Amino acid sequence: MTKTRRKQSAVGAMYAGLGLTVVAMIVPWIDRANGNVLAGHIRAGYPSYSQERIDTAAMTWLVCLSVVGALGIICWFFAIWAVRAGKRWGRSVATLVFALGVSIGLFTLLVRDNSGDTGLPPLLGWVEMVPSLAGLLAVVLLWRGSRPVSQA
């Protein structure tokens, strides 16, 4: 695979990650409108909470996830621009964005609240991790074959 082809494939993976980030940002809102797994998760962890307090906690999570999602979208666009423009530091930016995305995704998946349970229900935590898969693919494609091959 040529360097140009790898770059195009990496940009494609980044666009996929951008799309997955949008989906990951919307899914919790769809959950709120339909099944409300998030509110049920909070209710199970805090049975003494009033419905108003559960709704407030769920809305706080939704706002936080939306802000993180919006920042993720900005980061995807910046990384895509840097790589497409051929900036020397584009790969490093993409790698940094990937590392931040994985860190934030793992945080949302694993963080424990005062009840001892995870803050988000596992389903939503895993949804937040999905864009990182596209990021991993993009980073692998960007760095693969970047070292000069020595000839014997």
LOVEXZA-845045 format. One record per residue (C-alpha): x, y, z; residue in three letters. Coordinates in steps of 0.001 Angstrom, whole numbers, plus 500000, padded with zeros to 6 digits. Last residue first. Layout:
# residues N
[[X; Y; Z]; "ALA"]
...
***
This chain:
# residues 152
[[520860; 494474; 503545]; "ALA"]
[[518367; 497209; 502794]; "GLN"]
[[516975; 499353; 505526]; "SER"]
[[513304; 500258; 505259]; "VAL"]
[[512625; 503830; 506250]; "PRO"]
[[510149; 504077; 509055]; "ARG"]
[[506664; 505361; 508278]; "SER"]
[[505445; 501978; 507092]; "GLY"]
[[502423; 502069; 509335]; "ARG"]
[[502146; 505331; 511235]; "TRP"]
[[499159; 506839; 509458]; "LEU"]
[[497393; 503524; 508898]; "LEU"]
[[497785; 502506; 512545]; "VAL"]
[[496551; 505937; 513671]; "VAL"]
[[493487; 505756; 511421]; "ALA"]
[[492609; 502220; 512535]; "LEU"]
[[492917; 503199; 516189]; "LEU"]
[[490757; 506260; 515621]; "GLY"]
[[488089; 504156; 513936]; "ALA"]
[[488060; 501890; 516993]; "LEU"]
[[488023; 504943; 519253]; "SER"]
[[484650; 505944; 517808]; "PRO"]
[[483143; 502825; 519495]; "VAL"]
[[484132; 503700; 523079]; "MET"]
[[481141; 505981; 523828]; "GLU"]
[[478782; 503210; 522730]; "VAL"]
[[480546; 500941; 525215]; "TRP"]
[[479758; 503325; 528084]; "GLY"]
[[476157; 503641; 526904]; "LEU"]
[[475626; 499878; 527089]; "LEU"]
[[477604; 499596; 530329]; "PRO"]
[[475228; 501960; 532166]; "PRO"]
[[477024; 505185; 532937]; "LEU"]
[[478406; 506183; 536319]; "GLY"]
[[479699; 502686; 536990]; "THR"]
[[478510; 501149; 540241]; "ASP"]
[[479942; 501813; 543685]; "GLY"]
[[476961; 503972; 544659]; "SER"]
[[479268; 506981; 544990]; "ASN"]
[[480162; 506839; 541291]; "ASP"]
[[482540; 504557; 539466]; "ARG"]
[[484258; 505546; 536231]; "VAL"]
[[484765; 502583; 533879]; "LEU"]
[[483002; 503246; 530579]; "LEU"]
[[482976; 507038; 530728]; "THR"]
[[486640; 507044; 531754]; "PHE"]
[[487540; 504486; 529108]; "LEU"]
[[485978; 506697; 526449]; "GLY"]
[[487758; 509780; 527785]; "ILE"]
[[491102; 507999; 527694]; "SER"]
[[490428; 506450; 524289]; "VAL"]
[[489472; 509832; 522872]; "GLY"]
[[492502; 511560; 524384]; "LEU"]
[[494842; 508915; 522980]; "ALA"]
[[493165; 509134; 519557]; "PHE"]
[[493402; 512931; 519551]; "VAL"]
[[497099; 512652; 520429]; "LEU"]
[[497672; 510116; 517647]; "THR"]
[[495835; 512289; 515115]; "ALA"]
[[497887; 515294; 516227]; "VAL"]
[[501108; 513314; 515895]; "SER"]
[[500139; 512102; 512449]; "ARG"]
[[499347; 515653; 511356]; "GLY"]
[[502661; 517096; 512617]; "TRP"]
[[504222; 517225; 509190]; "ARG"]
[[501103; 518868; 507812]; "LYS"]
[[499992; 517132; 504620]; "GLY"]
[[496836; 519217; 504264]; "ALA"]
[[494768; 516018; 504365]; "ARG"]
[[496427; 514975; 507626]; "VAL"]
[[495987; 518337; 509346]; "ALA"]
[[492416; 518794; 508078]; "TRP"]
[[491385; 515329; 509241]; "ILE"]
[[492975; 515934; 512645]; "ALA"]
[[491176; 519280; 513013]; "PHE"]
[[487829; 517841; 511900]; "PHE"]
[[488195; 514908; 514291]; "TRP"]
[[489150; 517257; 517155]; "CYS"]
[[486096; 519449; 516538]; "ILE"]
[[483870; 516376; 516533]; "ILE"]
[[485458; 515195; 519769]; "GLY"]
[[484813; 518583; 521371]; "LEU"]
[[481155; 518264; 520375]; "ALA"]
[[481050; 514728; 521782]; "GLY"]
[[482623; 515840; 525066]; "VAL"]
[[480036; 518615; 525331]; "VAL"]
[[477229; 516187; 524488]; "SER"]
[[478464; 513608; 526989]; "LEU"]
[[478591; 516255; 529720]; "CYS"]
[[475104; 517531; 528844]; "VAL"]
[[473664; 514008; 528844]; "LEU"]
[[475367; 513123; 532139]; "TRP"]
[[473952; 516265; 533782]; "THR"]
[[470531; 515443; 532305]; "MET"]
[[470648; 511986; 533906]; "ALA"]
[[471600; 513468; 537280]; "ALA"]
[[468790; 516041; 537053]; "THR"]
[[466253; 513388; 536017]; "ASP"]
[[467307; 511187; 538939]; "ILE"]
[[466951; 514168; 541321]; "ARG"]
[[463479; 514922; 539994]; "GLU"]
[[462449; 511267; 540261]; "GLN"]
[[463457; 511329; 543934]; "SER"]
[[466617; 509540; 544953]; "TYR"]
[[466349; 506830; 547660]; "SER"]
[[467014; 504011; 545170]; "PRO"]
[[470413; 505472; 544209]; "TYR"]
[[472279; 502879; 542155]; "GLY"]
[[469142; 501357; 540628]; "ALA"]
[[467648; 504821; 539956]; "ARG"]
[[470874; 505929; 538232]; "ILE"]
[[470799; 502887; 535971]; "HIS"]
[[467102; 503410; 535258]; "GLY"]
[[467796; 507042; 534350]; "ALA"]
[[470531; 505927; 531939]; "LEU"]
[[468435; 503128; 530427]; "VAL"]
[[465856; 505729; 529453]; "ASN"]
[[463955; 503416; 527111]; "GLY"]
[[462731; 505925; 524530]; "ASN"]
[[463386; 509679; 524652]; "ALA"]
[[466284; 509364; 527097]; "ARG"]
[[467800; 506536; 525058]; "ASP"]
[[467588; 508675; 521924]; "ILE"]
[[469473; 511378; 523837]; "TRP"]
[[472108; 508847; 524925]; "PRO"]
[[472444; 507661; 521282]; "VAL"]
[[473024; 511144; 519821]; "ILE"]
[[476611; 511746; 520975]; "MET"]
[[477703; 508217; 520123]; "ALA"]
[[476167; 508658; 516655]; "VAL"]
[[478037; 511940; 516131]; "VAL"]
[[481223; 510261; 517335]; "THR"]
[[480605; 507364; 514953]; "LEU"]
[[480368; 509823; 512065]; "GLY"]
[[483635; 511487; 513042]; "LEU"]
[[485243; 508085; 513471]; "GLY"]
[[484123; 507132; 509964]; "ALA"]
[[485614; 510407; 508719]; "TYR"]
[[488827; 509479; 510525]; "MET"]
[[488817; 506023; 508927]; "ALA"]
[[488469; 507667; 505507]; "GLY"]
[[491344; 510002; 506356]; "VAL"]
[[493420; 506956; 507286]; "ALA"]
[[492493; 505268; 503999]; "SER"]
[[493532; 508364; 502060]; "GLN"]
[[496821; 508527; 503994]; "LYS"]
[[497441; 504812; 503429]; "ARG"]
[[496789; 505305; 499693]; "ARG"]
[[499191; 508237; 499560]; "THR"]
[[501896; 506250; 501380]; "LYS"]
[[501491; 503345; 499002]; "THR"]
[[500000; 500000; 500000]; "MET"]
***
